[in-house]
Amino acid sequence: MAKKKGARNMALLVCSECGLSNVHSERNSTNTQDKLQLQKHCKVCKKHTLHKEKK
Ligand SMILES: [Zn+2]
């Protein structure tokens, strides 16, 4: 099933340590089927933590 193209897929990423959900990145839905898990810098934890995609 082909969906409409053009809409940006913004993924909300939540810090797995403090739960802050202020990080988002563009998601490539064509390549990424699974949930995103990225090492990103959290300004609350002040370090790189694992961020998971929030639905
Ligand atoms: Zn954090």
mmCIF file of the protein (N, C-alpha, C, O) and its ligand, coordinates in Angstrom:
data_MODEL
# 
_entry.id   MODEL 
# 
loop_
_entity.id 
_entity.type 
_entity.pdbx_number_of_molecules 
1 polymer     1 
2 non-polymer 1 
# 
_entity_poly.entity_id                      1 
_entity_poly.type                           'polypeptide(L)' 
_entity_poly.nstd_linkage                   no 
_entity_poly.nstd_monomer                   no 
_entity_poly.pdbx_seq_one_letter_code       MAKKKGARNMALLVCSECGLSNVHSERNSTNTQDKLQLQKHCKVCKKHTLHKEKK 
_entity_poly.pdbx_seq_one_letter_code_can   MAKKKGARNMALLVCSECGLSNVHSERNSTNTQDKLQLQKHCKVCKKHTLHKEKK 
_entity_poly.pdbx_strand_id                 A 
# 
loop_
_entity_poly_seq.entity_id 
_entity_poly_seq.num 
_entity_poly_seq.mon_id 
_entity_poly_seq.hetero 
1 1  MET n 
1 2  ALA n 
1 3  LYS n 
1 4  LYS n 
1 5  LYS n 
1 6  GLY n 
1 7  ALA n 
1 8  ARG n 
1 9  ASN n 
1 10 MET n 
1 11 ALA n 
1 12 LEU n 
1 13 LEU n 
1 14 VAL n 
1 15 CYS n 
1 16 SER n 
1 17 GLU n 
1 18 CYS n 
1 19 GLY n 
1 20 LEU n 
1 21 SER n 
1 22 ASN n 
1 23 VAL n 
1 24 HIS n 
1 25 SER n 
1 26 GLU n 
1 27 ARG n 
1 28 ASN n 
1 29 SER n 
1 30 THR n 
1 31 ASN n 
1 32 THR n 
1 33 GLN n 
1 34 ASP n 
1 35 LYS n 
1 36 LEU n 
1 37 GLN n 
1 38 LEU n 
1 39 GLN n 
1 40 LYS n 
1 41 HIS n 
1 42 CYS n 
1 43 LYS n 
1 44 VAL n 
1 45 CYS n 
1 46 LYS n 
1 47 LYS n 
1 48 HIS n 
1 49 THR n 
1 50 LEU n 
1 51 HIS n 
1 52 LYS n 
1 53 GLU n 
1 54 LYS n 
1 55 LYS n 
# 
loop_
_struct_asym.id 
_struct_asym.entity_id 
A 1 
B 2 
# 
loop_
_chem_comp.id 
_chem_comp.type 
_chem_comp.mon_nstd_flag 
ALA 'L-peptide linking' y 
ARG 'L-peptide linking' y 
ASN 'L-peptide linking' y 
ASP 'L-peptide linking' y 
CYS 'L-peptide linking' y 
GLN 'L-peptide linking' y 
GLU 'L-peptide linking' y 
GLY 'peptide linking'   y 
HIS 'L-peptide linking' y 
LEU 'L-peptide linking' y 
LYS 'L-peptide linking' y 
MET 'L-peptide linking' y 
SER 'L-peptide linking' y 
THR 'L-peptide linking' y 
VAL 'L-peptide linking' y 
ZN  non-polymer         . 
# 
_pdbx_entity_nonpoly.entity_id   2 
_pdbx_entity_nonpoly.name        ? 
_pdbx_entity_nonpoly.comp_id     ZN 
# 
_pdbx_nonpoly_scheme.asym_id         B 
_pdbx_nonpoly_scheme.entity_id       2 
_pdbx_nonpoly_scheme.mon_id          ZN 
_pdbx_nonpoly_scheme.ndb_seq_num     1 
_pdbx_nonpoly_scheme.pdb_seq_num     101 
_pdbx_nonpoly_scheme.auth_seq_num    101 
_pdbx_nonpoly_scheme.pdb_mon_id      ZN 
_pdbx_nonpoly_scheme.auth_mon_id     ZN 
_pdbx_nonpoly_scheme.pdb_strand_id   A 
_pdbx_nonpoly_scheme.pdb_ins_code    . 
# 
loop_
_atom_site.group_PDB 
_atom_site.id 
_atom_site.type_symbol 
_atom_site.label_atom_id 
_atom_site.label_alt_id 
_atom_site.label_comp_id 
_atom_site.label_asym_id 
_atom_site.label_entity_id 
_atom_site.label_seq_id 
_atom_site.pdbx_PDB_ins_code 
_atom_site.Cartn_x 
_atom_site.Cartn_y 
_atom_site.Cartn_z 
_atom_site.occupancy 
_atom_site.B_iso_or_equiv 
_atom_site.pdbx_formal_charge 
_atom_site.auth_seq_id 
_atom_site.auth_comp_id 
_atom_site.auth_asym_id 
_atom_site.auth_atom_id 
_atom_site.pdbx_PDB_model_num 
ATOM   1   N  N  . MET A 1 1  ? 0.843  -1.201 0.000  1.00 0.00 ? 1   MET A N  1 
ATOM   2   C  CA . MET A 1 1  ? 0.000  0.000  0.000  1.00 0.00 ? 1   MET A CA 1 
ATOM   3   C  C  . MET A 1 1  ? 0.876  1.248  0.000  1.00 0.00 ? 1   MET A C  1 
ATOM   4   O  O  . MET A 1 1  ? 1.689  1.444  0.904  1.00 0.00 ? 1   MET A O  1 
ATOM   5   N  N  . ALA A 1 2  ? 0.715  2.055  -0.974 1.00 0.00 ? 2   ALA A N  1 
ATOM   6   C  CA . ALA A 1 2  ? 1.494  3.289  -1.048 1.00 0.00 ? 2   ALA A CA 1 
ATOM   7   C  C  . ALA A 1 2  ? 0.713  4.422  -0.405 1.00 0.00 ? 2   ALA A C  1 
ATOM   8   O  O  . ALA A 1 2  ? -0.445 4.681  -0.730 1.00 0.00 ? 2   ALA A O  1 
ATOM   9   N  N  . LYS A 1 3  ? 1.377  5.071  0.498  1.00 0.00 ? 3   LYS A N  1 
ATOM   10  C  CA . LYS A 1 3  ? 0.723  6.200  1.150  1.00 0.00 ? 3   LYS A CA 1 
ATOM   11  C  C  . LYS A 1 3  ? 1.151  7.491  0.481  1.00 0.00 ? 3   LYS A C  1 
ATOM   12  O  O  . LYS A 1 3  ? 2.105  7.522  -0.296 1.00 0.00 ? 3   LYS A O  1 
ATOM   13  N  N  . LYS A 1 4  ? 0.456  8.514  0.782  1.00 0.00 ? 4   LYS A N  1 
ATOM   14  C  CA . LYS A 1 4  ? 0.783  9.837  0.254  1.00 0.00 ? 4   LYS A CA 1 
ATOM   15  C  C  . LYS A 1 4  ? 2.186  10.235 0.669  1.00 0.00 ? 4   LYS A C  1 
ATOM   16  O  O  . LYS A 1 4  ? 2.590  10.070 1.820  1.00 0.00 ? 4   LYS A O  1 
ATOM   17  N  N  . LYS A 1 5  ? 2.895  10.750 -0.272 1.00 0.00 ? 5   LYS A N  1 
ATOM   18  C  CA . LYS A 1 5  ? 4.228  11.253 0.043  1.00 0.00 ? 5   LYS A CA 1 
ATOM   19  C  C  . LYS A 1 5  ? 4.151  12.736 0.367  1.00 0.00 ? 5   LYS A C  1 
ATOM   20  O  O  . LYS A 1 5  ? 3.141  13.390 0.105  1.00 0.00 ? 5   LYS A O  1 
ATOM   21  N  N  . GLY A 1 6  ? 5.204  13.245 0.925  1.00 0.00 ? 6   GLY A N  1 
ATOM   22  C  CA . GLY A 1 6  ? 5.276  14.679 1.138  1.00 0.00 ? 6   GLY A CA 1 
ATOM   23  C  C  . GLY A 1 6  ? 5.238  15.068 2.599  1.00 0.00 ? 6   GLY A C  1 
ATOM   24  O  O  . GLY A 1 6  ? 5.960  15.972 3.018  1.00 0.00 ? 6   GLY A O  1 
ATOM   25  N  N  . ALA A 1 7  ? 4.422  14.411 3.366  1.00 0.00 ? 7   ALA A N  1 
ATOM   26  C  CA . ALA A 1 7  ? 4.325  14.762 4.778  1.00 0.00 ? 7   ALA A CA 1 
ATOM   27  C  C  . ALA A 1 7  ? 5.592  14.342 5.502  1.00 0.00 ? 7   ALA A C  1 
ATOM   28  O  O  . ALA A 1 7  ? 6.075  13.221 5.343  1.00 0.00 ? 7   ALA A O  1 
ATOM   29  N  N  . ARG A 1 8  ? 6.105  15.236 6.278  1.00 0.00 ? 8   ARG A N  1 
ATOM   30  C  CA . ARG A 1 8  ? 7.297  14.916 7.052  1.00 0.00 ? 8   ARG A CA 1 
ATOM   31  C  C  . ARG A 1 8  ? 6.897  14.056 8.235  1.00 0.00 ? 8   ARG A C  1 
ATOM   32  O  O  . ARG A 1 8  ? 5.927  14.336 8.939  1.00 0.00 ? 8   ARG A O  1 
ATOM   33  N  N  . ASN A 1 9  ? 7.656  13.024 8.428  1.00 0.00 ? 9   ASN A N  1 
ATOM   34  C  CA . ASN A 1 9  ? 7.392  12.152 9.562  1.00 0.00 ? 9   ASN A CA 1 
ATOM   35  C  C  . ASN A 1 9  ? 8.275  12.573 10.726 1.00 0.00 ? 9   ASN A C  1 
ATOM   36  O  O  . ASN A 1 9  ? 9.472  12.290 10.760 1.00 0.00 ? 9   ASN A O  1 
ATOM   37  N  N  . MET A 1 10 ? 7.661  13.247 11.664 1.00 0.00 ? 10  MET A N  1 
ATOM   38  C  CA . MET A 1 10 ? 8.420  13.683 12.820 1.00 0.00 ? 10  MET A CA 1 
ATOM   39  C  C  . MET A 1 10 ? 8.242  12.678 13.944 1.00 0.00 ? 10  MET A C  1 
ATOM   40  O  O  . MET A 1 10 ? 7.127  12.323 14.326 1.00 0.00 ? 10  MET A O  1 
ATOM   41  N  N  . ALA A 1 11 ? 9.359  12.239 14.450 1.00 0.00 ? 11  ALA A N  1 
ATOM   42  C  CA . ALA A 1 11 ? 9.315  11.274 15.535 1.00 0.00 ? 11  ALA A CA 1 
ATOM   43  C  C  . ALA A 1 11 ? 9.659  11.974 16.839 1.00 0.00 ? 11  ALA A C  1 
ATOM   44  O  O  . ALA A 1 11 ? 10.650 12.698 16.931 1.00 0.00 ? 11  ALA A O  1 
ATOM   45  N  N  . LEU A 1 12 ? 8.845  11.753 17.816 1.00 0.00 ? 12  LEU A N  1 
ATOM   46  C  CA . LEU A 1 12 ? 9.126  12.308 19.137 1.00 0.00 ? 12  LEU A CA 1 
ATOM   47  C  C  . LEU A 1 12 ? 9.958  11.299 19.911 1.00 0.00 ? 12  LEU A C  1 
ATOM   48  O  O  . LEU A 1 12 ? 9.568  10.147 20.097 1.00 0.00 ? 12  LEU A O  1 
ATOM   49  N  N  . LEU A 1 13 ? 11.111 11.766 20.352 1.00 0.00 ? 13  LEU A N  1 
ATOM   50  C  CA . LEU A 1 13 ? 12.014 10.860 21.052 1.00 0.00 ? 13  LEU A CA 1 
ATOM   51  C  C  . LEU A 1 13 ? 12.037 11.208 22.533 1.00 0.00 ? 13  LEU A C  1 
ATOM   52  O  O  . LEU A 1 13 ? 12.171 12.369 22.918 1.00 0.00 ? 13  LEU A O  1 
ATOM   53  N  N  . VAL A 1 14 ? 11.906 10.184 23.341 1.00 0.00 ? 14  VAL A N  1 
ATOM   54  C  CA . VAL A 1 14 ? 11.835 10.364 24.784 1.00 0.00 ? 14  VAL A CA 1 
ATOM   55  C  C  . VAL A 1 14 ? 13.093 9.803  25.424 1.00 0.00 ? 14  VAL A C  1 
ATOM   56  O  O  . VAL A 1 14 ? 13.508 8.682  25.133 1.00 0.00 ? 14  VAL A O  1 
ATOM   57  N  N  . CYS A 1 15 ? 13.684 10.588 26.289 1.00 0.00 ? 15  CYS A N  1 
ATOM   58  C  CA . CYS A 1 15 ? 14.871 10.139 27.007 1.00 0.00 ? 15  CYS A CA 1 
ATOM   59  C  C  . CYS A 1 15 ? 14.494 8.967  27.904 1.00 0.00 ? 15  CYS A C  1 
ATOM   60  O  O  . CYS A 1 15 ? 13.518 9.027  28.652 1.00 0.00 ? 15  CYS A O  1 
ATOM   61  N  N  . SER A 1 16 ? 15.279 7.908  27.818 1.00 0.00 ? 16  SER A N  1 
ATOM   62  C  CA . SER A 1 16 ? 14.958 6.707  28.587 1.00 0.00 ? 16  SER A CA 1 
ATOM   63  C  C  . SER A 1 16 ? 15.380 6.848  30.045 1.00 0.00 ? 16  SER A C  1 
ATOM   64  O  O  . SER A 1 16 ? 15.022 6.011  30.875 1.00 0.00 ? 16  SER A O  1 
ATOM   65  N  N  . GLU A 1 17 ? 16.130 7.888  30.364 1.00 0.00 ? 17  GLU A N  1 
ATOM   66  C  CA . GLU A 1 17 ? 16.600 8.043  31.746 1.00 0.00 ? 17  GLU A CA 1 
ATOM   67  C  C  . GLU A 1 17 ? 15.727 9.007  32.538 1.00 0.00 ? 17  GLU A C  1 
ATOM   68  O  O  . GLU A 1 17 ? 15.366 8.719  33.679 1.00 0.00 ? 17  GLU A O  1 
ATOM   69  N  N  . CYS A 1 18 ? 15.384 10.153 31.944 1.00 0.00 ? 18  CYS A N  1 
ATOM   70  C  CA . CYS A 1 18 ? 14.581 11.131 32.682 1.00 0.00 ? 18  CYS A CA 1 
ATOM   71  C  C  . CYS A 1 18 ? 13.160 11.241 32.138 1.00 0.00 ? 18  CYS A C  1 
ATOM   72  O  O  . CYS A 1 18 ? 12.291 11.824 32.786 1.00 0.00 ? 18  CYS A O  1 
ATOM   73  N  N  . GLY A 1 19 ? 12.927 10.697 30.976 1.00 0.00 ? 19  GLY A N  1 
ATOM   74  C  CA . GLY A 1 19 ? 11.577 10.702 30.430 1.00 0.00 ? 19  GLY A CA 1 
ATOM   75  C  C  . GLY A 1 19 ? 11.221 11.971 29.688 1.00 0.00 ? 19  GLY A C  1 
ATOM   76  O  O  . GLY A 1 19 ? 10.092 12.131 29.224 1.00 0.00 ? 19  GLY A O  1 
ATOM   77  N  N  . LEU A 1 20 ? 12.177 12.872 29.574 1.00 0.00 ? 20  LEU A N  1 
ATOM   78  C  CA . LEU A 1 20 ? 11.904 14.112 28.868 1.00 0.00 ? 20  LEU A CA 1 
ATOM   79  C  C  . LEU A 1 20 ? 11.697 13.838 27.390 1.00 0.00 ? 20  LEU A C  1 
ATOM   80  O  O  . LEU A 1 20 ? 12.462 13.105 26.763 1.00 0.00 ? 20  LEU A O  1 
ATOM   81  N  N  . SER A 1 21 ? 10.678 14.424 26.858 1.00 0.00 ? 21  SER A N  1 
ATOM   82  C  CA . SER A 1 21 ? 10.362 14.181 25.456 1.00 0.00 ? 21  SER A CA 1 
ATOM   83  C  C  . SER A 1 21 ? 10.472 15.469 24.664 1.00 0.00 ? 21  SER A C  1 
ATOM   84  O  O  . SER A 1 21 ? 9.472  16.032 24.218 1.00 0.00 ? 21  SER A O  1 
ATOM   85  N  N  . ASN A 1 22 ? 11.675 15.916 24.502 1.00 0.00 ? 22  ASN A N  1 
ATOM   86  C  CA . ASN A 1 22 ? 11.857 17.178 23.789 1.00 0.00 ? 22  ASN A CA 1 
ATOM   87  C  C  . ASN A 1 22 ? 12.724 17.019 22.552 1.00 0.00 ? 22  ASN A C  1 
ATOM   88  O  O  . ASN A 1 22 ? 13.108 18.001 21.916 1.00 0.00 ? 22  ASN A O  1 
ATOM   89  N  N  . VAL A 1 23 ? 13.016 15.816 22.232 1.00 0.00 ? 23  VAL A N  1 
ATOM   90  C  CA . VAL A 1 23 ? 13.898 15.597 21.092 1.00 0.00 ? 23  VAL A CA 1 
ATOM   91  C  C  . VAL A 1 23 ? 13.103 14.962 19.971 1.00 0.00 ? 23  VAL A C  1 
ATOM   92  O  O  . VAL A 1 23 ? 12.413 13.961 20.165 1.00 0.00 ? 23  VAL A O  1 
ATOM   93  N  N  . HIS A 1 24 ? 13.208 15.549 18.820 1.00 0.00 ? 24  HIS A N  1 
ATOM   94  C  CA . HIS A 1 24 ? 12.550 14.905 17.693 1.00 0.00 ? 24  HIS A CA 1 
ATOM   95  C  C  . HIS A 1 24 ? 13.434 14.985 16.466 1.00 0.00 ? 24  HIS A C  1 
ATOM   96  O  O  . HIS A 1 24 ? 14.251 15.892 16.309 1.00 0.00 ? 24  HIS A O  1 
ATOM   97  N  N  . SER A 1 25 ? 13.246 14.035 15.631 1.00 0.00 ? 25  SER A N  1 
ATOM   98  C  CA . SER A 1 25 ? 14.037 13.999 14.419 1.00 0.00 ? 25  SER A CA 1 
ATOM   99  C  C  . SER A 1 25 ? 13.157 13.511 13.293 1.00 0.00 ? 25  SER A C  1 
ATOM   100 O  O  . SER A 1 25 ? 12.090 12.934 13.505 1.00 0.00 ? 25  SER A O  1 
ATOM   101 N  N  . GLU A 1 26 ? 13.628 13.754 12.112 1.00 0.00 ? 26  GLU A N  1 
ATOM   102 C  CA . GLU A 1 26 ? 12.861 13.273 10.985 1.00 0.00 ? 26  GLU A CA 1 
ATOM   103 C  C  . GLU A 1 26 ? 13.036 11.772 10.838 1.00 0.00 ? 26  GLU A C  1 
ATOM   104 O  O  . GLU A 1 26 ? 14.141 11.235 10.910 1.00 0.00 ? 26  GLU A O  1 
ATOM   105 N  N  . ARG A 1 27 ? 11.963 11.153 10.640 1.00 0.00 ? 27  ARG A N  1 
ATOM   106 C  CA . ARG A 1 27 ? 12.001 9.710  10.541 1.00 0.00 ? 27  ARG A CA 1 
ATOM   107 C  C  . ARG A 1 27 ? 11.848 9.302  9.082  1.00 0.00 ? 27  ARG A C  1 
ATOM   108 O  O  . ARG A 1 27 ? 10.976 9.783  8.358  1.00 0.00 ? 27  ARG A O  1 
ATOM   109 N  N  . ASN A 1 28 ? 12.705 8.423  8.698  1.00 0.00 ? 28  ASN A N  1 
ATOM   110 C  CA . ASN A 1 28 ? 12.586 7.899  7.352  1.00 0.00 ? 28  ASN A CA 1 
ATOM   111 C  C  . ASN A 1 28 ? 11.756 6.630  7.404  1.00 0.00 ? 28  ASN A C  1 
ATOM   112 O  O  . ASN A 1 28 ? 12.257 5.545  7.698  1.00 0.00 ? 28  ASN A O  1 
ATOM   113 N  N  . SER A 1 29 ? 10.504 6.791  7.117  1.00 0.00 ? 29  SER A N  1 
ATOM   114 C  CA . SER A 1 29 ? 9.580  5.675  7.304  1.00 0.00 ? 29  SER A CA 1 
ATOM   115 C  C  . SER A 1 29 ? 9.800  4.580  6.272  1.00 0.00 ? 29  SER A C  1 
ATOM   116 O  O  . SER A 1 29 ? 9.378  3.438  6.457  1.00 0.00 ? 29  SER A O  1 
ATOM   117 N  N  . THR A 1 30 ? 10.460 4.941  5.196  1.00 0.00 ? 30  THR A N  1 
ATOM   118 C  CA . THR A 1 30 ? 10.689 3.916  4.190  1.00 0.00 ? 30  THR A CA 1 
ATOM   119 C  C  . THR A 1 30 ? 11.783 2.956  4.630  1.00 0.00 ? 30  THR A C  1 
ATOM   120 O  O  . THR A 1 30 ? 11.767 1.773  4.290  1.00 0.00 ? 30  THR A O  1 
ATOM   121 N  N  . ASN A 1 31 ? 12.731 3.485  5.390  1.00 0.00 ? 31  ASN A N  1 
ATOM   122 C  CA . ASN A 1 31 ? 13.835 2.645  5.835  1.00 0.00 ? 31  ASN A CA 1 
ATOM   123 C  C  . ASN A 1 31 ? 13.608 2.092  7.233  1.00 0.00 ? 31  ASN A C  1 
ATOM   124 O  O  . ASN A 1 31 ? 14.117 1.029  7.588  1.00 0.00 ? 31  ASN A O  1 
ATOM   125 N  N  . THR A 1 32 ? 12.840 2.828  8.012  1.00 0.00 ? 32  THR A N  1 
ATOM   126 C  CA . THR A 1 32 ? 12.712 2.474  9.418  1.00 0.00 ? 32  THR A CA 1 
ATOM   127 C  C  . THR A 1 32 ? 11.335 1.886  9.690  1.00 0.00 ? 32  THR A C  1 
ATOM   128 O  O  . THR A 1 32 ? 10.330 2.597  9.698  1.00 0.00 ? 32  THR A O  1 
ATOM   129 N  N  . GLN A 1 33 ? 11.307 0.635  9.904  1.00 0.00 ? 33  GLN A N  1 
ATOM   130 C  CA . GLN A 1 33 ? 10.050 -0.015 10.250 1.00 0.00 ? 33  GLN A CA 1 
ATOM   131 C  C  . GLN A 1 33 ? 9.895  -0.118 11.759 1.00 0.00 ? 33  GLN A C  1 
ATOM   132 O  O  . GLN A 1 33 ? 8.800  0.016  12.305 1.00 0.00 ? 33  GLN A O  1 
ATOM   133 N  N  . ASP A 1 34 ? 11.020 -0.359 12.412 1.00 0.00 ? 34  ASP A N  1 
ATOM   134 C  CA . ASP A 1 34 ? 10.970 -0.523 13.856 1.00 0.00 ? 34  ASP A CA 1 
ATOM   135 C  C  . ASP A 1 34 ? 10.939 0.838  14.545 1.00 0.00 ? 34  ASP A C  1 
ATOM   136 O  O  . ASP A 1 34 ? 11.091 1.886  13.917 1.00 0.00 ? 34  ASP A O  1 
ATOM   137 N  N  . LYS A 1 35 ? 10.741 0.783  15.832 1.00 0.00 ? 35  LYS A N  1 
ATOM   138 C  CA . LYS A 1 35 ? 10.792 2.008  16.610 1.00 0.00 ? 35  LYS A CA 1 
ATOM   139 C  C  . LYS A 1 35 ? 12.211 2.534  16.634 1.00 0.00 ? 35  LYS A C  1 
ATOM   140 O  O  . LYS A 1 35 ? 13.185 1.782  16.661 1.00 0.00 ? 35  LYS A O  1 
ATOM   141 N  N  . LEU A 1 36 ? 12.289 3.833  16.625 1.00 0.00 ? 36  LEU A N  1 
ATOM   142 C  CA . LEU A 1 36 ? 13.593 4.461  16.643 1.00 0.00 ? 36  LEU A CA 1 
ATOM   143 C  C  . LEU A 1 36 ? 14.203 4.374  18.029 1.00 0.00 ? 36  LEU A C  1 
ATOM   144 O  O  . LEU A 1 36 ? 13.527 4.528  19.046 1.00 0.00 ? 36  LEU A O  1 
ATOM   145 N  N  . GLN A 1 37 ? 15.499 4.124  18.035 1.00 0.00 ? 37  GLN A N  1 
ATOM   146 C  CA . GLN A 1 37 ? 16.247 4.196  19.284 1.00 0.00 ? 37  GLN A CA 1 
ATOM   147 C  C  . GLN A 1 37 ? 17.568 4.861  18.960 1.00 0.00 ? 37  GLN A C  1 
ATOM   148 O  O  . GLN A 1 37 ? 18.393 4.317  18.227 1.00 0.00 ? 37  GLN A O  1 
ATOM   149 N  N  . LEU A 1 38 ? 17.752 6.021  19.505 1.00 0.00 ? 38  LEU A N  1 
ATOM   150 C  CA . LEU A 1 38 ? 18.927 6.795  19.146 1.00 0.00 ? 38  LEU A CA 1 
ATOM   151 C  C  . LEU A 1 38 ? 19.641 7.286  20.392 1.00 0.00 ? 38  LEU A C  1 
ATOM   152 O  O  . LEU A 1 38 ? 19.032 7.587  21.419 1.00 0.00 ? 38  LEU A O  1 
ATOM   153 N  N  . GLN A 1 39 ? 20.954 7.355  20.260 1.00 0.00 ? 39  GLN A N  1 
ATOM   154 C  CA . GLN A 1 39 ? 21.738 8.001  21.307 1.00 0.00 ? 39  GLN A CA 1 
ATOM   155 C  C  . GLN A 1 39 ? 21.724 9.501  21.019 1.00 0.00 ? 39  GLN A C  1 
ATOM   156 O  O  . GLN A 1 39 ? 22.240 9.964  20.003 1.00 0.00 ? 39  GLN A O  1 
ATOM   157 N  N  . LYS A 1 40 ? 21.120 10.240 21.940 1.00 0.00 ? 40  LYS A N  1 
ATOM   158 C  CA . LYS A 1 40 ? 21.064 11.680 21.753 1.00 0.00 ? 40  LYS A CA 1 
ATOM   159 C  C  . LYS A 1 40 ? 21.416 12.369 23.047 1.00 0.00 ? 40  LYS A C  1 
ATOM   160 O  O  . LYS A 1 40 ? 21.332 11.798 24.135 1.00 0.00 ? 40  LYS A O  1 
ATOM   161 N  N  . HIS A 1 41 ? 21.818 13.630 22.891 1.00 0.00 ? 41  HIS A N  1 
ATOM   162 C  CA . HIS A 1 41 ? 22.159 14.394 24.084 1.00 0.00 ? 41  HIS A CA 1 
ATOM   163 C  C  . HIS A 1 41 ? 20.898 14.917 24.740 1.00 0.00 ? 41  HIS A C  1 
ATOM   164 O  O  . HIS A 1 41 ? 20.056 15.553 24.105 1.00 0.00 ? 41  HIS A O  1 
ATOM   165 N  N  . CYS A 1 42 ? 20.789 14.635 26.020 1.00 0.00 ? 42  CYS A N  1 
ATOM   166 C  CA . CYS A 1 42 ? 19.658 15.118 26.805 1.00 0.00 ? 42  CYS A CA 1 
ATOM   167 C  C  . CYS A 1 42 ? 20.124 16.299 27.628 1.00 0.00 ? 42  CYS A C  1 
ATOM   168 O  O  . CYS A 1 42 ? 21.122 16.213 28.344 1.00 0.00 ? 42  CYS A O  1 
ATOM   169 N  N  . LYS A 1 43 ? 19.401 17.403 27.526 1.00 0.00 ? 43  LYS A N  1 
ATOM   170 C  CA . LYS A 1 43 ? 19.829 18.598 28.249 1.00 0.00 ? 43  LYS A CA 1 
ATOM   171 C  C  . LYS A 1 43 ? 19.526 18.489 29.738 1.00 0.00 ? 43  LYS A C  1 
ATOM   172 O  O  . LYS A 1 43 ? 20.097 19.227 30.541 1.00 0.00 ? 43  LYS A O  1 
ATOM   173 N  N  . VAL A 1 44 ? 18.644 17.589 30.108 1.00 0.00 ? 44  VAL A N  1 
ATOM   174 C  CA . VAL A 1 44 ? 18.358 17.382 31.527 1.00 0.00 ? 44  VAL A CA 1 
ATOM   175 C  C  . VAL A 1 44 ? 19.431 16.496 32.147 1.00 0.00 ? 44  VAL A C  1 
ATOM   176 O  O  . VAL A 1 44 ? 19.975 16.817 33.203 1.00 0.00 ? 44  VAL A O  1 
ATOM   177 N  N  . CYS A 1 45 ? 19.730 15.393 31.493 1.00 0.00 ? 45  CYS A N  1 
ATOM   178 C  CA . CYS A 1 45 ? 20.752 14.474 31.978 1.00 0.00 ? 45  CYS A CA 1 
ATOM   179 C  C  . CYS A 1 45 ? 22.150 15.010 31.701 1.00 0.00 ? 45  CYS A C  1 
ATOM   180 O  O  . CYS A 1 45 ? 23.120 14.580 32.326 1.00 0.00 ? 45  CYS A O  1 
ATOM   181 N  N  . LYS A 1 46 ? 22.253 15.943 30.771 1.00 0.00 ? 46  LYS A N  1 
ATOM   182 C  CA . LYS A 1 46 ? 23.530 16.547 30.386 1.00 0.00 ? 46  LYS A CA 1 
ATOM   183 C  C  . LYS A 1 46 ? 24.521 15.502 29.906 1.00 0.00 ? 46  LYS A C  1 
ATOM   184 O  O  . LYS A 1 46 ? 25.718 15.576 30.184 1.00 0.00 ? 46  LYS A O  1 
ATOM   185 N  N  . LYS A 1 47 ? 24.007 14.553 29.200 1.00 0.00 ? 47  LYS A N  1 
ATOM   186 C  CA . LYS A 1 47 ? 24.865 13.541 28.595 1.00 0.00 ? 47  LYS A CA 1 
ATOM   187 C  C  . LYS A 1 47 ? 24.078 12.843 27.493 1.00 0.00 ? 47  LYS A C  1 
ATOM   188 O  O  . LYS A 1 47 ? 22.889 13.090 27.291 1.00 0.00 ? 47  LYS A O  1 
ATOM   189 N  N  . HIS A 1 48 ? 24.762 11.991 26.812 1.00 0.00 ? 48  HIS A N  1 
ATOM   190 C  CA . HIS A 1 48 ? 24.077 11.231 25.780 1.00 0.00 ? 48  HIS A CA 1 
ATOM   191 C  C  . HIS A 1 48 ? 23.359 10.056 26.408 1.00 0.00 ? 48  HIS A C  1 
ATOM   192 O  O  . HIS A 1 48 ? 23.948 9.269  27.149 1.00 0.00 ? 48  HIS A O  1 
ATOM   193 N  N  . THR A 1 49 ? 22.099 9.950  26.106 1.00 0.00 ? 49  THR A N  1 
ATOM   194 C  CA . THR A 1 49 ? 21.306 8.849  26.625 1.00 0.00 ? 49  THR A CA 1 
ATOM   195 C  C  . THR A 1 49 ? 20.540 8.218  25.469 1.00 0.00 ? 49  THR A C  1 
ATOM   196 O  O  . THR A 1 49 ? 20.428 8.776  24.378 1.00 0.00 ? 49  THR A O  1 
ATOM   197 N  N  . LEU A 1 50 ? 20.035 7.065  25.751 1.00 0.00 ? 50  LEU A N  1 
ATOM   198 C  CA . LEU A 1 50 ? 19.221 6.394  24.741 1.00 0.00 ? 50  LEU A CA 1 
ATOM   199 C  C  . LEU A 1 50 ? 17.834 7.022  24.699 1.00 0.00 ? 50  LEU A C  1 
ATOM   200 O  O  . LEU A 1 50 ? 17.152 7.138  25.718 1.00 0.00 ? 50  LEU A O  1 
ATOM   201 N  N  . HIS A 1 51 ? 17.441 7.417  23.516 1.00 0.00 ? 51  HIS A N  1 
ATOM   202 C  CA . HIS A 1 51 ? 16.112 7.987  23.331 1.00 0.00 ? 51  HIS A CA 1 
ATOM   203 C  C  . HIS A 1 51 ? 15.290 7.038  22.496 1.00 0.00 ? 51  HIS A C  1 
ATOM   204 O  O  . HIS A 1 51 ? 15.750 6.479  21.501 1.00 0.00 ? 51  HIS A O  1 
ATOM   205 N  N  . LYS A 1 52 ? 14.067 6.875  22.932 1.00 0.00 ? 52  LYS A N  1 
ATOM   206 C  CA . LYS A 1 52 ? 13.182 5.967  22.211 1.00 0.00 ? 52  LYS A CA 1 
ATOM   207 C  C  . LYS A 1 52 ? 12.025 6.747  21.621 1.00 0.00 ? 52  LYS A C  1 
ATOM   208 O  O  . LYS A 1 52 ? 11.610 7.784  22.138 1.00 0.00 ? 52  LYS A O  1 
ATOM   209 N  N  . GLU A 1 53 ? 11.536 6.231  20.557 1.00 0.00 ? 53  GLU A N  1 
ATOM   210 C  CA . GLU A 1 53 ? 10.430 6.906  19.892 1.00 0.00 ? 53  GLU A CA 1 
ATOM   211 C  C  . GLU A 1 53 ? 9.145  6.722  20.687 1.00 0.00 ? 53  GLU A C  1 
ATOM   212 O  O  . GLU A 1 53 ? 8.819  5.638  21.171 1.00 0.00 ? 53  GLU A O  1 
ATOM   213 N  N  . LYS A 1 54 ? 8.444  7.823  20.791 1.00 0.00 ? 54  LYS A N  1 
ATOM   214 C  CA . LYS A 1 54 ? 7.153  7.768  21.473 1.00 0.00 ? 54  LYS A CA 1 
ATOM   215 C  C  . LYS A 1 54 ? 6.069  7.734  20.415 1.00 0.00 ? 54  LYS A C  1 
ATOM   216 O  O  . LYS A 1 54 ? 6.163  8.402  19.385 1.00 0.00 ? 54  LYS A O  1 
ATOM   217 N  N  . LYS A 1 55 ? 5.060  6.963  20.677 1.00 0.00 ? 55  LYS A N  1 
ATOM   218 C  CA . LYS A 1 55 ? 3.971  6.875  19.706 1.00 0.00 ? 55  LYS A CA 1 
ATOM   219 C  C  . LYS A 1 55 ? 3.088  8.096  19.770 1.00 0.00 ? 55  LYS A C  1 
ATOM   220 O  O  . LYS A 1 55 ? 2.116  8.195  19.021 1.00 0.00 ? 55  LYS A O  1 
HETATM 221 ZN ZN . ZN  B 2 .  ? 17.329 12.727 30.080 1.00 0.00 2 101 ZN  A ZN 1 
# 
